[in-house]
Amino acid sequence: MEGLPVVATVHVQANNGAPDASSETEWLAGLAREIGLPDTVVGGPISPRPTS
């Protein structure tokens, strides 16, 4: 990204089928501490599971 006028980054969770999204959140938080990116994280929607 060197040389590009990036002012912020956003990570959007696309795989809402993961059994435990907390590990991805922890990884992203570690990246943010280490390199300052992403600036924010947007979680994916939680789809209701069929009851039948």
C-alpha positions as CSV (number, residue, x, y, z in Angstrom):
1,M,0.0,0.0,0.0
2,E,3.1,2.2,0.0
3,G,2.5,5.2,-2.2
4,L,-1.3,4.9,-2.1
5,P,-3.4,7.5,-0.3
6,V,-5.2,5.0,2.0
7,V,-6.9,6.8,4.9
8,A,-8.6,3.8,6.6
9,T,-9.3,0.1,6.1
10,V,-12.3,-2.0,7.0
11,H,-12.5,-5.8,7.3
12,V,-15.9,-7.2,6.5
13,Q,-16.6,-10.7,7.7
14,A,-18.0,-12.7,4.8
15,N,-18.1,-16.3,6.1
16,N,-20.9,-16.4,8.6
17,G,-20.9,-20.2,8.8
18,A,-17.8,-20.3,11.0
19,P,-18.5,-22.1,14.3
20,D,-16.4,-19.6,16.3
21,A,-15.8,-16.2,14.8
22,S,-13.9,-15.1,18.0
23,S,-10.6,-16.5,16.7
24,E,-10.8,-14.4,13.5
25,T,-11.6,-11.3,15.7
26,E,-8.6,-12.0,17.9
27,W,-6.3,-12.4,14.8
28,L,-7.6,-9.1,13.4
29,A,-7.1,-7.3,16.8
30,G,-3.5,-8.7,16.7
31,L,-2.9,-7.2,13.2
32,A,-4.3,-3.9,14.3
33,R,-1.9,-3.8,17.3
34,E,1.0,-4.9,15.2
35,I,0.6,-2.9,12.0
36,G,-2.3,-0.6,12.6
37,L,-4.7,-2.3,10.2
38,P,-7.6,-2.8,9.9
39,D,-9.1,0.3,11.4
40,T,-12.4,-1.3,12.0
41,V,-14.2,-4.7,11.7
42,V,-17.7,-5.3,10.6
43,G,-19.2,-8.7,11.6
44,G,-21.4,-10.6,9.2
45,P,-25.1,-11.1,9.7
46,I,-26.2,-14.1,11.7
47,S,-28.7,-16.1,9.7
48,P,-31.4,-18.0,11.6
49,R,-31.1,-21.8,11.4
50,P,-34.0,-23.8,10.1
51,T,-36.0,-25.3,12.9
52,S,-37.3,-28.3,10.9
